[in-house]
């Protein structure tokens, strides 16, 4: 009888161990497969651009009602002034930035531009970055600048990848795609040309300038995970354009700049801060916003 009780106790313990192991494995599996909150979709993003001005920190007057906030006049200690000392917006200036998620198999023409070299493949998928701003002019602080206020802002005069500059409403051409095979493709060094001209970036509120993105996804050892706020600089190329000023822009993909950064099927929430264009000195000359005529 004692042997029978011992046998039953042995199997009870074994069964209990199996149950506990199963619960632990189930918990680990659920943790590994845990998802994060995400929308059904969030694309595209489109920002209009306008000049970046310094903050009014020493107001000497009040704005007209109903927006009766303190304001700074030209006679104040912090008068209205552009943040950039190298770039001036010309009278014809206009600009935009557009980010588009092009999932594999997307049929939209925007996501299916002609591939390079006639090779078949969805070269604009899974992501596209385009932007353009026109009629940017240089100041004496941004050599070469023969005639400040009129000469084009174009610090890097090397030959550009783009043969056709953007128009402020369309991006420069041709697009700069990842290298084969795509997707995800490999980094394309030519897409980084023009890095001495200007940089497109973003800033998460409360963070330092250039802390562009906050990513929550499943590309971490323990999923999901949120990546520390990180920079993602995108080079802009500027080209002189008649009658004055430069047209600056970009037409590329994330994977062309950092191969494998975007992977189709790996769900990711990518928070993007305020869009900013930065001059060669590191100062913003363009930010997202709206213009009220």
C-alpha positions as CSV (number, residue, x, y, z in Angstrom):
1,X,0.0,0.0,0.0
2,X,2.8,2.4,0.9
3,X,4.4,1.7,-2.5
4,X,1.1,2.5,-4.2
5,X,0.8,5.8,-2.3
6,X,4.5,6.6,-3.2
7,X,3.7,5.9,-6.9
8,X,0.7,8.1,-6.8
9,X,2.7,10.9,-5.1
10,X,5.4,10.6,-7.8
11,X,2.9,10.9,-10.7
12,X,1.1,13.7,-8.9
13,X,4.3,15.6,-8.6
14,X,5.2,14.8,-12.2
15,X,1.8,16.0,-13.5
16,X,2.0,19.2,-11.4
17,X,5.5,19.9,-12.8
18,X,4.2,19.4,-16.3
19,X,1.3,21.7,-15.7
20,X,3.5,24.4,-14.3
21,X,6.0,24.0,-17.1
22,X,3.2,24.3,-19.7
23,X,1.9,27.5,-18.0
24,X,5.3,29.0,-18.0
25,X,5.9,28.1,-21.6
26,X,2.5,29.5,-22.5
27,X,3.3,32.7,-20.7
28,X,6.7,33.0,-22.5
29,X,5.0,32.3,-25.9
30,X,2.4,35.0,-25.2
31,X,5.1,37.4,-24.2
32,X,7.1,36.7,-27.3
33,X,4.0,37.1,-29.5
34,X,2.6,40.1,-27.6
35,X,1.5,42.9,-29.8
36,X,1.5,46.6,-29.4
37,X,-1.3,49.1,-30.1
38,X,-1.4,50.0,-33.7
39,X,-3.8,51.7,-36.2
40,X,-5.3,49.9,-39.2
41,X,-3.2,52.3,-41.3
42,X,-1.3,55.6,-41.2
43,X,0.1,56.7,-44.5
44,X,0.9,59.0,-46.2
45,X,2.2,61.9,-44.2
46,X,2.4,65.2,-46.0
47,X,3.8,68.4,-44.6
48,X,3.9,71.9,-46.1
49,X,7.0,73.9,-45.2
50,X,7.6,77.5,-44.2
51,X,10.5,79.6,-42.8
52,X,11.8,78.7,-39.3
53,X,11.8,81.7,-36.9
54,X,13.4,82.2,-33.6
55,X,11.3,82.2,-30.4
56,X,9.9,85.4,-28.9
57,X,11.4,85.2,-25.4
58,X,11.5,88.9,-24.4
59,X,8.0,90.2,-25.4
60,X,7.5,94.0,-25.4
61,X,3.9,94.1,-26.7
62,X,0.7,92.1,-27.0
63,X,-0.8,90.4,-30.1
64,X,-4.2,91.8,-31.2
65,X,-7.2,90.0,-29.7
66,X,-8.5,87.4,-29.6
67,X,-5.0,86.0,-29.7
68,X,-3.9,88.4,-27.0
69,X,-0.5,86.6,-26.3
70,X,2.7,88.5,-25.5
71,X,4.7,89.2,-28.7
72,X,8.0,90.6,-29.8
73,X,8.3,93.7,-32.0
74,X,11.3,94.6,-34.1
75,X,12.5,96.8,-31.2
76,X,12.4,94.0,-28.6
77,X,15.4,92.1,-27.3
78,X,14.2,89.1,-29.4
79,X,12.8,90.6,-32.6
80,X,11.4,88.5,-35.4
81,X,14.4,86.8,-37.0
82,X,15.0,83.6,-39.1
83,X,16.8,80.8,-37.2
84,X,19.1,80.3,-40.1
85,X,21.9,82.7,-40.9
86,X,22.8,81.0,-44.2
87,X,19.5,80.5,-46.0
88,X,17.0,83.1,-47.2
89,X,13.6,82.2,-48.7
90,X,13.1,83.9,-52.0
91,X,9.8,85.4,-53.2
92,X,8.9,82.2,-55.1
93,X,9.7,79.8,-52.3
94,X,7.4,76.9,-51.6
95,X,8.1,73.4,-50.2
96,X,6.8,70.1,-49.0
97,X,7.8,66.7,-47.5
98,X,6.0,63.5,-48.1
99,X,6.4,60.0,-46.5
100,X,4.5,57.1,-48.0
101,X,4.3,53.4,-46.9
102,X,4.3,51.3,-50.0
103,X,3.5,47.8,-48.9
104,X,4.7,45.0,-51.2
105,X,2.2,44.5,-54.0
106,X,0.9,48.0,-53.7
107,X,-0.7,49.0,-57.0
108,X,-0.6,52.8,-56.7
109,X,1.5,54.4,-59.5
110,X,3.4,56.4,-56.9
111,X,4.6,53.1,-55.4
112,X,5.6,51.6,-58.7
113,X,7.9,54.0,-60.5
114,X,10.1,52.7,-63.4
115,X,12.8,50.5,-61.9
116,X,16.5,51.3,-62.6
117,X,18.2,49.6,-65.5
118,X,14.9,48.1,-66.7
119,X,15.1,45.4,-64.1
120,X,11.7,44.2,-62.8
121,X,11.1,44.8,-59.1
122,X,9.1,47.0,-56.7
123,X,12.0,49.4,-56.0
124,X,9.9,52.0,-54.2
125,X,8.5,49.5,-51.8
126,X,8.1,49.4,-48.9
127,X,8.7,53.1,-48.2
128,X,9.3,56.4,-50.0
129,X,10.7,59.8,-48.9
130,X,10.1,62.7,-51.2
131,X,10.5,66.4,-50.6
132,X,11.3,69.7,-52.4
133,X,11.8,73.3,-51.6
134,X,12.5,76.0,-54.2
135,X,14.1,79.5,-54.5
136,X,16.5,79.2,-51.6
137,X,19.2,81.9,-51.6
138,X,22.4,82.2,-49.7
139,X,23.8,84.8,-47.3
140,X,27.3,86.0,-46.8
141,X,27.6,83.4,-44.0
142,X,27.2,80.6,-46.5
143,X,30.1,80.6,-49.1
144,X,30.2,80.4,-52.0
145,X,27.7,83.3,-52.2
146,X,28.8,85.9,-54.8
147,X,25.6,88.0,-54.3
148,X,24.0,87.5,-50.9
149,X,20.2,87.4,-51.1
150,X,20.3,86.5,-54.8
151,X,22.8,83.8,-55.4
152,X,21.6,80.2,-55.0
153,X,22.2,78.3,-51.8
154,X,24.4,75.4,-53.0
155,X,27.4,74.8,-50.7
156,X,28.1,71.4,-52.4
157,X,28.6,72.2,-56.1
158,X,29.4,68.6,-56.9
159,X,27.4,66.8,-59.6
160,X,24.0,65.6,-58.2
161,X,22.4,62.3,-58.5
162,X,19.2,64.1,-59.5
163,X,19.2,65.4,-63.1
164,X,15.9,67.3,-62.7
165,X,15.3,69.4,-59.5
166,X,12.0,69.5,-57.7
167,X,9.4,72.2,-58.2
168,X,8.2,72.7,-54.6
169,X,5.2,70.5,-55.4
170,X,7.0,67.6,-57.1
171,X,10.2,65.8,-56.1
172,X,13.5,65.7,-58.0
173,X,14.1,63.0,-60.5
174,X,15.2,60.3,-61.0
175,X,14.4,58.5,-57.7
176,X,17.4,57.1,-55.8
177,X,16.5,53.4,-55.0
178,X,18.2,50.7,-52.9
179,X,20.7,48.4,-54.6
180,X,19.6,45.0,-55.8
181,X,18.1,42.7,-54.7
182,X,15.2,44.7,-53.5
183,X,13.3,44.6,-51.1
184,X,14.8,45.3,-48.7
185,X,17.8,46.1,-50.8
186,X,21.2,47.5,-49.9
187,X,22.3,51.0,-49.0
188,X,22.9,53.1,-52.2
189,X,25.8,55.5,-51.7
190,X,24.6,57.8,-54.4
191,X,21.5,58.6,-52.4
192,X,23.7,60.3,-49.9
193,X,25.1,62.8,-52.4
194,X,24.4,66.4,-51.5
195,X,25.0,65.9,-47.8
196,X,27.0,69.2,-47.7
197,X,23.9,71.1,-48.9
198,X,21.2,70.6,-46.3
199,X,19.6,67.9,-44.1
200,X,16.0,66.8,-43.6
201,X,15.3,65.6,-40.1
202,X,12.7,65.9,-37.4
203,X,12.5,66.6,-33.6
204,X,10.4,64.7,-31.1
205,X,8.8,67.3,-28.7
206,X,11.0,67.9,-25.7
207,X,14.1,66.2,-27.3
208,X,17.2,67.7,-28.8
209,X,17.1,68.9,-32.4
210,X,17.5,65.9,-34.7
211,X,15.9,63.3,-32.4
212,X,13.7,62.3,-35.3
213,X,11.9,59.1,-34.6
214,X,10.5,56.9,-31.8
215,X,9.8,53.3,-33.0
216,X,7.8,50.7,-31.3
217,X,8.0,47.4,-33.2
218,X,9.0,43.7,-33.1
219,X,12.6,44.1,-34.1
220,X,13.9,43.6,-30.6
221,X,15.2,40.6,-28.6
222,X,12.1,40.9,-26.3
223,X,9.0,42.0,-28.2
224,X,7.5,44.4,-28.6
225,X,10.1,47.1,-27.8
226,X,10.3,50.9,-28.1
227,X,13.5,52.2,-29.5
228,X,15.2,55.2,-27.8
229,X,14.4,58.4,-29.7
230,X,16.9,58.4,-32.5
231,X,18.1,60.6,-35.4
232,X,17.4,59.8,-39.0
233,X,19.1,62.5,-41.1
234,X,18.1,62.5,-44.8
235,X,20.5,64.4,-47.2
236,X,19.0,67.1,-49.4
237,X,20.6,68.1,-52.7
238,X,20.4,71.8,-53.9
239,X,20.8,72.8,-57.5
240,X,20.8,76.4,-58.9
241,X,17.7,77.3,-60.8
242,X,16.8,80.3,-63.0
243,X,16.2,83.1,-62.5
244,X,17.7,83.0,-58.9
245,X,18.0,80.7,-55.9
246,X,18.3,77.0,-55.6
247,X,15.8,74.1,-55.8
248,X,16.6,71.5,-53.0
249,X,15.0,68.1,-52.6
250,X,15.1,64.4,-52.1
251,X,13.5,61.4,-53.7
252,X,14.6,58.1,-52.1
253,X,13.6,55.3,-49.7
254,X,14.6,54.6,-46.1
255,X,16.2,51.3,-47.2
256,X,18.3,53.1,-49.8
257,X,19.8,55.1,-46.9
258,X,19.9,52.4,-44.3
259,X,19.4,48.9,-45.8
260,X,16.9,46.7,-44.0
261,X,15.6,49.5,-41.8
262,X,12.0,48.9,-43.0
263,X,10.8,45.3,-43.4
264,X,7.4,44.4,-44.8
265,X,5.4,42.4,-42.3
266,X,7.3,43.6,-39.2
267,X,4.6,45.9,-37.8
268,X,6.0,49.2,-36.5
269,X,4.6,52.4,-35.1
270,X,7.0,55.1,-36.2
271,X,6.4,58.4,-34.4
272,X,7.9,61.3,-36.3
273,X,8.7,64.7,-34.7
274,X,8.4,68.1,-36.3
275,X,9.9,68.1,-39.8
276,X,12.9,70.4,-40.1
277,X,15.3,71.3,-42.8
278,X,18.8,72.2,-41.5
279,X,21.4,74.3,-43.2
280,X,25.2,73.5,-43.4
281,X,25.7,75.3,-40.0
282,X,23.2,73.1,-38.3
283,X,20.4,75.7,-38.0
284,X,16.8,75.1,-39.2
285,X,15.7,77.1,-42.2
286,X,12.4,75.3,-42.9
287,X,9.8,73.7,-40.6
288,X,6.4,72.1,-41.1
289,X,3.4,74.5,-40.8
290,X,0.6,76.3,-42.7
291,X,0.6,79.7,-44.3
292,X,-2.3,82.1,-43.9
293,X,-2.3,84.7,-46.7
